[in-house]
Amino acid sequence: MEKHEETRYVKRTQKDYTMSFKLQIVQEIERGQLTSTEATKKYGIQCRKTVVQWLRKFGNFDWENQIPFNMTKSPEQRIMELEAKVKLLEKQKSFLEQQAFVADKKAIIFDMMIDIAEEEYKIDIRKNSPPGQ
């Protein structure tokens, strides 16, 4: 008769792993020795997402631009990157110009409303300050 041992599932958190363990895995992946999926299988890490979080936190990869820090960009890549940046800045500029236009119109309308209220109710709403202040 063979006895089958029940393997119980033990939930682990990132706090269960030491910093040196995390850094070792990140280094192995960055050197190309393992992929994140292989690392999860080899070291018994529950989820690949955990390894990806370690890579984002401790790795040398620029996750925002998706380019490793130590890689140099070709002139074509740099031009494309700058063109994309110019397009983004142009969109932001047009949006801000539109907001400034609306703000100017609101200021004019508010001034007109104050003028009408002053005439209508015969009171001074605006503060009369002496010149030079």
C-alpha positions as CSV (number, residue, x, y, z in Angstrom):
1,M,0.0,0.0,0.0
2,E,1.3,3.4,-1.0
3,K,0.6,6.4,1.0
4,H,-0.1,9.6,-1.0
5,E,1.0,12.7,0.8
6,E,-1.2,15.7,0.4
7,T,0.7,18.7,-0.7
8,R,-1.0,21.7,0.7
9,Y,-1.1,25.0,-1.1
10,V,0.8,27.6,0.9
11,K,0.1,31.2,0.0
12,R,3.2,33.3,-0.1
13,T,3.6,37.0,-0.2
14,Q,6.5,39.2,-1.4
15,K,7.5,39.6,2.2
16,D,8.4,35.9,2.3
17,Y,11.3,36.5,-0.1
18,T,14.5,38.0,1.0
19,M,16.0,41.0,-0.8
20,S,19.0,39.1,-1.9
21,F,16.8,36.4,-3.4
22,K,14.8,39.0,-5.4
23,L,18.0,40.7,-6.6
24,Q,19.5,37.3,-7.6
25,I,16.5,36.5,-9.8
26,V,16.4,39.9,-11.3
27,Q,20.1,39.6,-12.2
28,E,19.6,36.1,-13.7
29,I,16.8,37.4,-15.9
30,E,18.7,40.5,-17.0
31,R,21.7,38.4,-17.9
32,G,19.4,36.3,-20.1
33,Q,19.9,33.1,-18.1
34,L,16.2,32.8,-17.4
35,T,12.9,34.2,-18.5
36,S,10.4,35.4,-15.8
37,T,8.3,32.3,-16.4
38,E,11.3,30.0,-16.1
39,A,12.3,31.8,-12.8
40,T,8.8,31.2,-11.3
41,K,9.0,27.5,-12.1
42,K,12.7,27.1,-11.0
43,Y,12.3,28.9,-7.7
44,G,8.7,28.0,-6.9
45,I,7.4,31.5,-7.1
46,Q,3.6,31.4,-7.3
47,C,3.0,34.0,-10.0
48,R,5.0,35.5,-12.8
49,K,3.6,38.9,-12.0
50,T,5.6,38.8,-8.7
51,V,8.8,38.5,-10.7
52,V,7.8,41.2,-13.1
53,Q,7.2,43.5,-10.2
54,W,10.7,42.8,-8.9
55,L,12.1,43.5,-12.4
56,R,10.3,46.9,-12.4
57,K,11.5,47.7,-8.9
58,F,15.1,46.5,-9.0
59,G,16.0,46.0,-12.6
60,N,17.9,48.2,-15.1
61,F,15.1,48.4,-17.6
62,D,13.3,51.7,-18.3
63,W,9.7,50.6,-18.1
64,E,8.3,53.9,-19.2
65,N,10.2,54.1,-22.4
66,Q,10.6,50.3,-22.8
67,I,14.4,50.7,-23.5
68,P,17.2,49.4,-21.3
69,F,19.2,52.1,-19.7
70,N,22.5,50.9,-21.1
71,M,21.4,50.7,-24.7
72,T,22.3,53.6,-26.9
73,K,19.6,54.8,-29.3
74,S,20.2,55.1,-33.0
75,P,19.7,58.6,-34.6
76,E,16.5,57.3,-36.2
77,Q,15.1,56.1,-32.9
78,R,16.0,59.4,-31.3
79,I,14.3,61.4,-34.1
80,M,11.2,59.2,-33.8
81,E,11.1,59.7,-30.1
82,L,11.5,63.5,-30.5
83,E,8.8,63.6,-33.1
84,A,6.4,61.8,-30.8
85,K,7.3,64.2,-28.0
86,V,6.7,67.2,-30.4
87,K,3.2,65.8,-31.3
88,L,2.4,65.4,-27.6
89,L,3.5,68.9,-26.8
90,E,1.5,70.3,-29.7
91,K,-1.6,68.6,-28.4
92,Q,-1.0,69.9,-24.9
93,K,-0.4,73.4,-26.3
94,S,-3.6,73.5,-28.2
95,F,-5.5,72.2,-25.1
96,L,-4.0,74.9,-22.9
97,E,-4.7,77.6,-25.5
98,Q,-8.3,76.5,-25.6
99,Q,-8.5,76.6,-21.8
100,A,-6.9,80.1,-21.8
101,F,-9.5,81.3,-24.4
102,V,-12.4,80.0,-22.3
103,A,-10.9,81.5,-19.1
104,D,-10.6,84.9,-20.9
105,K,-14.2,84.7,-22.0
106,K,-15.3,83.8,-18.5
107,A,-13.5,86.8,-17.1
108,I,-15.2,89.1,-19.6
109,I,-18.6,87.7,-18.8
110,F,-18.0,88.0,-15.0
111,D,-17.0,91.6,-15.5
112,M,-20.1,92.3,-17.5
113,M,-22.2,90.6,-14.7
114,I,-20.6,92.8,-12.1
115,D,-21.3,95.9,-14.2
116,I,-24.9,94.9,-14.6
117,A,-25.3,94.2,-10.9
118,E,-23.7,97.5,-9.9
119,E,-26.1,99.4,-12.3
120,E,-29.1,97.4,-11.3
121,Y,-28.7,97.5,-7.5
122,K,-26.8,100.9,-7.3
123,I,-24.0,99.5,-5.2
124,D,-20.3,99.3,-5.6
125,I,-19.3,95.7,-5.8
126,R,-15.7,96.2,-7.0
127,K,-13.2,97.4,-4.4
128,N,-12.0,100.9,-5.2
129,S,-8.3,100.8,-4.4
130,P,-6.1,103.9,-4.7
131,P,-3.7,103.9,-7.7
132,G,-0.3,102.5,-6.9
133,Q,-1.4,99.4,-5.1
